[in-house]
Amino acid sequence: MNDVIPSDLSSISAAIERTNELLRRVLAEVATTPSTHAIFVDAGYAYAAAGRLVAGTEDRRAFELDAEGLIEAFIDKARTIFPDSRLLRVYWYDGARRRIHTSEQQRIAELPDVKVRLGNLNANNQQKGVDSLIRGDLESLARHRAIGDAVLIGGDEDLVSAVEAAQGYGARVHLWGIEAIEGRNQAEALLWEVDSQRTFDLEFCKPYVARRTDLYEPFGDSQPGGGGQVPGRDEVRFVGAQVAAQWLAARGRAALAELLPGHPYLPGSVDQELLNEAEALLRLSLRARADLRRALRDGFWEHLQAQY
């Protein structure tokens, strides 16, 4: 009997040691795993709120939203708020008839780190099913511990249950909104449930909204669409490279080394400076042409990467 007890104790001790070693490995892996965040954008809310604030209308036909620029601004803002967290992706929720992508939605879907999710549009151009898509993704990612922080850009009270569910799985939910001209454009119940709130004002939104015109709106006293030849993508890309050369000469290689890891995204301040300088060189406004702004950023990045 005395010989059996030490043998049993030895096996138990070995099993405990193996368990402890496994726990140490798990804890070490958790400690070195970076936190992750995702951004959930209700495009219907973004269009309506930004259009009302900047262009004075919610009618999408009356203005153009630079969705790419706005998404990059959101990513840049999240990077400053969650400096030790990596971006999982941006979810862009919009409506389309029979859930068939429009050309604009296709361009957004092609952006890096962006997932476009479509609900339906009814006969009155009202979105249907978008809130349920947001709820499903937010709850699922939180439940599977895929994210620690969720940025929600929207305002519908129907999202309250999704916020509560995500929080129940340990995720923190941060509500971002766009300034309302009068009152609020986000449900009070939603504001009460989230972990933090942030509102973007007119100055933040203004670079990404422009009233629609047939052609560019030249600088000076000319009327919209009155003169001014539309430049091609190659010309705009060349201007982007010119601005990059000026930027690099003014700031040096240390600033370049800080900028490169963020490719293909530009910090909001750099992107705004690029746009302003390019418009001055072209003598034309690029606010209403997202395709040429992409060419401009491409030229900017191509020159900087060639210099590194």
RODO-2510 file (C-alpha; in nm, 4 decimals, decimal comma):
residues 308
     n   res          X          Y          Z
     1     m     0,0000     0,0000     0,0000
     2     n     0,2859     0,2363     0,0857
     3     d     0,4387     0,1741    -0,2578
     4     v     0,1149     0,2637    -0,4398
     5     i     0,0535     0,6025    -0,2774
     6     p     0,3824     0,7639    -0,3852
     7     s     0,3217     0,6379    -0,7417
     8     d    -0,0287     0,7892    -0,7463
     9     l     0,0975     1,1152    -0,6030
    10     s     0,3740     1,1272    -0,8605
    11     s     0,1321     1,0848    -1,1520
    12     i    -0,1040     1,3454    -1,0074
    13     s     0,1856     1,5870    -0,9590
    14     a     0,3001     1,5307    -1,3185
    15     a    -0,0514     1,5946    -1,4487
    16     i    -0,0770     1,9173    -1,2483
    17     e     0,2596     2,0313    -1,3827
    18     r     0,1487     1,9626    -1,7422
    19     t    -0,1703     2,1594    -1,6814
    20     n     0,0246     2,4491    -1,5317
    21     e     0,2613     2,4523    -1,8282
    22     l    -0,0340     2,4625    -2,0686
    23     l    -0,1869     2,7528    -1,8764
    24     r     0,1435     2,9410    -1,8822
    25     r     0,1616     2,9022    -2,2589
    26     v    -0,1970     3,0175    -2,3064
    27     l    -0,1466     3,3204    -2,0827
    28     a     0,1768     3,4088    -2,2606
    29     e     0,0011     3,3918    -2,5974
    30     v    -0,2894     3,6056    -2,4748
    31     a    -0,0473     3,8618    -2,3325
    32     t     0,1298     3,9002    -2,6686
    33     t    -0,1839     3,9000    -2,8848
    34     p    -0,2797     4,2557    -2,9851
    35     s    -0,6343     4,3718    -2,9296
    36     t    -0,8526     4,4136    -3,2364
    37     h    -1,1227     4,6626    -3,3328
    38     a    -1,3735     4,6898    -3,6161
    39     i    -1,5741     4,9817    -3,7547
    40     f    -1,9412     4,9351    -3,8434
    41     v    -2,0832     5,2111    -4,0644
    42     d    -2,4519     5,2500    -4,1415
    43     a    -2,4041     5,4188    -4,4810
    44     g    -2,7625     5,5446    -4,4845
    45     y    -2,6977     5,7337    -4,1635
    46     a    -2,3598     5,8651    -4,2854
    47     y    -2,5041     5,9933    -4,6140
    48     a    -2,8087     6,1532    -4,4522
    49     a    -2,6271     6,3146    -4,1592
    50     a    -2,3261     6,4395    -4,3578
    51     g    -2,5441     6,5596    -4,6452
    52     r    -2,7733     6,7502    -4,4118
    53     l    -2,4806     6,9065    -4,2245
    54     v    -2,2660     7,0074    -4,5237
    55     a    -2,4989     7,0312    -4,8252
    56     g    -2,8235     7,1067    -4,6464
    57     t    -3,0029     6,8016    -4,7858
    58     e    -3,0354     6,4287    -4,7248
    59     d    -3,1086     6,3560    -5,0918
    60     r    -2,8158     6,1521    -5,2249
    61     r    -2,8872     6,2757    -5,5779
    62     a    -2,7999     6,6307    -5,4728
    63     f    -2,4481     6,5679    -5,3446
    64     e    -2,1551     6,3312    -5,3684
    65     l    -1,9995     6,1672    -5,0647
    66     d    -1,6316     6,0767    -5,0848
    67     a    -1,6843     5,7430    -4,9141
    68     e    -1,3214     5,6398    -4,9573
    69     g    -1,1938     5,9577    -4,7954
    70     l    -1,4468     5,9338    -4,5135
    71     i    -1,3590     5,5690    -4,4457
    72     e    -0,9904     5,6569    -4,4344
    73     a    -1,0676     5,9401    -4,1915
    74     f    -1,2585     5,6992    -3,9677
    75     i    -0,9708     5,4488    -3,9792
    76     d    -0,7208     5,7227    -3,8986
    77     k    -0,9303     5,8442    -3,6048
    78     a    -0,9661     5,4904    -3,4688
    79     r    -0,5907     5,4416    -3,4973
    80     t    -0,5327     5,7390    -3,2664
    81     i    -0,8002     5,6294    -3,0165
    82     f    -0,6923     5,2621    -3,0098
    83     p    -0,3145     5,2924    -3,0612
    84     d    -0,2379     4,9393    -2,9366
    85     s    -0,5145     4,7738    -3,1381
    86     r    -0,5193     4,6481    -3,4968
    87     l    -0,8056     4,7025    -3,7388
    88     l    -0,9974     4,3894    -3,8347
    89     r    -1,1921     4,5656    -4,1086
    90     v    -1,4511     4,8336    -4,1845
    91     y    -1,8043     4,7077    -4,2430
    92     w    -2,0014     4,9365    -4,4766
    93     y    -2,3768     4,8696    -4,4653
    94     d    -2,5930     5,0105    -4,7427
    95     g    -2,9103     4,9360    -4,9371
    96     a    -2,9471     4,8351    -5,3018
    97     r    -3,2361     4,7140    -5,5118
    98     r    -3,2381     4,3336    -5,5120
    99     r    -2,9071     4,3602    -5,3243
   100     i    -2,7200     4,4279    -5,6503
   101     h    -2,4159     4,6539    -5,6019
   102     t    -2,4222     4,9954    -5,7650
   103     s    -2,1011     5,1136    -5,9332
   104     e    -2,0290     5,3308    -5,6298
   105     q    -2,0784     5,0383    -5,3929
   106     q    -1,8502     4,8252    -5,6088
   107     r    -1,5733     5,0848    -5,5790
   108     i    -1,6149     5,0898    -5,2021
   109     a    -1,6080     4,7091    -5,1899
   110     e    -1,2724     4,7111    -5,3699
   111     l    -1,1090     4,9244    -5,1006
   112     p    -0,8623     4,7414    -4,8739
   113     d    -0,9944     4,6339    -4,5329
   114     v    -1,3538     4,7186    -4,6295
   115     k    -1,6472     4,4763    -4,6427
   116     v    -1,9670     4,5990    -4,8092
   117     r    -2,2878     4,4409    -4,6780
   118     l    -2,6139     4,5144    -4,8582
   119     g    -2,9737     4,5250    -4,7469
   120     n    -3,2669     4,5960    -4,9776
   121     l    -3,4122     4,9249    -5,0977
   122     n    -3,7906     4,9454    -5,1153
   123     a    -3,9981     5,1503    -5,3605
   124     n    -3,9523     5,4595    -5,1405
   125     n    -3,5709     5,4189    -5,1382
   126     q    -3,5801     5,3140    -4,7729
   127     q    -3,3253     5,0644    -4,6462
   128     k    -3,4576     4,7289    -4,5285
   129     g    -3,2553     4,4659    -4,3452
   130     v    -2,9481     4,6806    -4,2793
   131     d    -2,9960     4,6948    -3,9011
   132     s    -3,0247     4,3168    -3,8836
   133     l    -2,6968     4,2800    -4,0769
   134     i    -2,5214     4,5127    -3,8325
   135     r    -2,6682     4,3286    -3,5353
   136     g    -2,5593     3,9907    -3,6729
   137     d    -2,2011     4,0926    -3,7472
   138     l    -2,1490     4,2883    -3,4265
   139     e    -2,2839     4,0110    -3,2054
   140     s    -2,1010     3,7336    -3,3914
   141     l    -1,7602     3,9033    -3,3813
   142     a    -1,7990     3,9825    -3,0122
   143     r    -1,9160     3,6288    -2,9310
   144     h    -1,6128     3,4747    -3,1042
   145     r    -1,3749     3,7217    -2,9356
   146     a    -1,2674     3,8493    -3,2776
   147     i    -1,2820     4,2100    -3,1555
   148     g    -1,2332     4,3874    -2,8251
   149     d    -1,3670     4,7252    -2,9388
   150     a    -1,6463     4,8037    -3,1835
   151     v    -1,6952     5,1473    -3,3390
   152     l    -2,0584     5,1913    -3,4413
   153     i    -2,1492     5,4772    -3,6751
   154     g    -2,5260     5,4971    -3,6877
   155     g    -2,8235     5,6189    -3,4943
   156     d    -3,1118     5,3696    -3,5084
   157     e    -3,2681     5,2561    -3,1808
   158     d    -3,2962     4,9047    -3,3264
   159     l    -2,9206     4,8687    -3,2714
   160     v    -2,9558     4,8784    -2,8925
   161     s    -2,9997     4,5018    -2,8652
   162     a    -2,6823     4,4445    -3,0686
   163     v    -2,4883     4,6771    -2,8404
   164     e    -2,6137     4,4959    -2,5327
   165     a    -2,5288     4,1548    -2,6805
   166     a    -2,1756     4,2599    -2,7797
   167     q    -2,1136     4,4062    -2,4361
   168     g    -2,2383     4,0828    -2,2817
   169     y    -1,9539     3,9009    -2,4597
   170     g    -1,6978     4,1474    -2,3236
   171     a    -1,6610     4,3891    -2,6169
   172     r    -1,6692     4,7640    -2,5667
   173     v    -1,8953     4,9545    -2,8081
   174     h    -1,8177     5,3137    -2,9055
   175     l    -2,0850     5,5202    -3,0803
   176     w    -1,9659     5,7772    -3,3345
   177     g    -2,2025     6,0247    -3,4938
   178     i    -2,2198     6,3288    -3,7192
   179     e    -2,3279     6,6629    -3,5784
   180     a    -2,6971     6,7402    -3,6204
   181     i    -2,8044     7,0888    -3,7247
   182     e    -3,0939     7,0722    -3,4808
   183     g    -3,1624     6,8284    -3,2005
   184     r    -3,0166     6,4798    -3,2345
   185     n    -2,9827     6,2313    -3,5171
   186     q    -2,9101     5,9340    -3,2901
   187     a    -3,1593     5,7584    -3,0640
   188     e    -3,1279     5,8430    -2,6950
   189     a    -3,1622     5,4763    -2,5996
   190     l    -2,8558     5,4009    -2,8147
   191     l    -2,6580     5,6838    -2,6566
   192     w    -2,7367     5,5479    -2,3105
   193     e    -2,6140     5,1950    -2,3818
   194     v    -2,2739     5,2509    -2,5445
   195     d    -1,9401     5,2740    -2,3628
   196     s    -1,8325     5,6033    -2,5211
   197     q    -1,9565     5,8650    -2,7671
   198     r    -1,7916     6,0898    -3,0244
   199     t    -1,9436     6,3445    -3,2646
   200     f    -1,7822     6,4756    -3,5851
   201     d    -1,8471     6,8378    -3,6699
   202     l    -1,8819     7,0384    -3,9914
   203     e    -1,5077     7,0919    -4,0348
   204     f    -1,4429     6,7181    -4,0176
   205     c    -1,7167     6,6321    -4,2701
   206     k    -1,6770     6,9210    -4,5156
   207     p    -1,3889     6,7708    -4,7233
   208     y    -1,5949     6,4606    -4,8010
   209     v    -1,9214     6,6140    -4,9237
   210     a    -1,9733     6,8130    -5,2439
   211     r    -2,2834     6,9183    -5,4334
   212     r    -2,3074     6,7416    -5,7664
   213     t    -2,1986     6,9321    -6,0783
   214     d    -2,1652     6,8258    -6,4420
   215     l    -1,7928     6,9016    -6,4491
   216     y    -1,5387     7,0360    -6,2084
   217     e    -1,6047     7,3554    -6,0252
   218     p    -1,3150     7,5844    -6,1234
   219     f    -1,1658     7,8179    -5,8707
   220     g    -1,2396     8,1878    -5,8930
   221     d    -1,5659     8,3440    -6,0057
   222     s    -1,6520     8,0900    -6,2734
   223     q    -1,9813     7,9084    -6,2382
   224     p    -1,9918     7,5319    -6,1722
   225     g    -1,9325     7,3421    -6,4924
   226     g    -1,8426     7,6600    -6,6802
   227     g    -1,5114     7,5846    -6,8457
   228     g    -1,2096     7,3998    -6,7164
   229     q    -1,0904     7,0830    -6,8898
   230     v    -1,1278     6,7662    -6,6829
   231     p    -0,7783     6,6199    -6,6314
   232     g    -0,7085     6,2505    -6,6850
   233     r    -0,5985     6,0031    -6,4191
   234     d    -0,2360     6,0074    -6,5379
   235     e    -0,2198     6,3855    -6,5112
   236     v    -0,3668     6,3796    -6,1620
   237     r    -0,1310     6,0984    -6,0577
   238     f     0,1623     6,3074    -6,1786
   239     v     0,0393     6,5980    -5,9664
   240     g     0,0190     6,3612    -5,6703
   241     a     0,3843     6,2748    -5,7235
   242     q     0,4712     6,6464    -5,7411
   243     v     0,3009     6,7115    -5,4094
   244     a     0,4777     6,4084    -5,2597
   245     a     0,8144     6,5485    -5,3645
   246     q     0,7306     6,8816    -5,2006
   247     w     0,6056     6,7047    -4,8868
   248     l     0,9210     6,4946    -4,8587
   249     a     1,1513     6,7923    -4,9140
   250     a     0,9743     6,9858    -4,6381
   251     r     0,9523     6,7069    -4,3795
   252     g     1,2422     6,4729    -4,4468
   253     r     1,2929     6,0971    -4,4364
   254     a     1,2035     6,0611    -4,0695
   255     a     0,8473     6,1712    -4,1466
   256     l     0,8463     5,9353    -4,4467
   257     a     0,9449     5,6401    -4,2264
   258     e     0,6529     5,7190    -3,9953
   259     l     0,4080     5,7475    -4,2849
   260     l     0,4929     5,4318    -4,4802
   261     p     0,3607     5,1694    -4,2338
   262     g     0,0115     5,3181    -4,2750
   263     h    -0,0023     5,2468    -4,6510
   264     p    -0,2456     5,2660    -4,8279
   265     y    -0,4090     5,5044    -4,5796
   266     l    -0,3000     5,8641    -4,5288
   267     p    -0,3522     6,0470    -4,1995
   268     g    -0,6348     6,2964    -4,2298
   269     s    -0,4046     6,5985    -4,2049
   270     v    -0,1722     6,4698    -4,4789
   271     d    -0,4632     6,3725    -4,7038
   272     q    -0,6183     6,7174    -4,6668
   273     e    -0,2854     6,8879    -4,7418
   274     l    -0,2424     6,6692    -5,0516
   275     l    -0,5887     6,7626    -5,1757
   276     n    -0,5395     7,1350    -5,1170
   277     e    -0,1985     7,1447    -5,2881
   278     a    -0,3205     6,9412    -5,5855
   279     e    -0,6254     7,1618    -5,6381
   280     a    -0,4013     7,4674    -5,6345
   281     l    -0,1743     7,3136    -5,9014
   282     l    -0,4644     7,1952    -6,1168
   283     r    -0,6704     7,5106    -6,0634
   284     l    -0,9703     7,2807    -6,0278
   285     s    -1,1702     7,1323    -5,7426
   286     l    -1,1430     6,7568    -5,6909
   287     r    -1,4121     6,7425    -5,4211
   288     a    -1,6734     6,5854    -5,6480
   289     r    -1,4503     6,3235    -5,8188
   290     a    -1,3572     6,0306    -5,5972
   291     d    -1,1905     5,8479    -5,8899
   292     l    -0,9396     6,1278    -5,9471
   293     r    -0,8732     6,1651    -5,5755
   294     r    -0,7747     5,7976    -5,5757
   295     a    -0,5376     5,8628    -5,8667
   296     l    -0,3958     6,1574    -5,6721
   297     r    -0,3253     5,9385    -5,3669
   298     d    -0,1770     5,6681    -5,5899
   299     g     0,0704     5,9155    -5,7365
   300     f     0,1568     6,0463    -5,3912
   301     w     0,2281     5,6971    -5,2558
   302     e     0,4162     5,5810    -5,5672
   303     h     0,6642     5,8657    -5,5391
   304     l     0,7199     5,8209    -5,1660
   305     q     0,7677     5,4444    -5,1909
   306     a     1,0196     5,4934    -5,4711
   307     q     1,2249     5,7214    -5,2444
   308     y     1,2393     5,4842    -4,9465
***
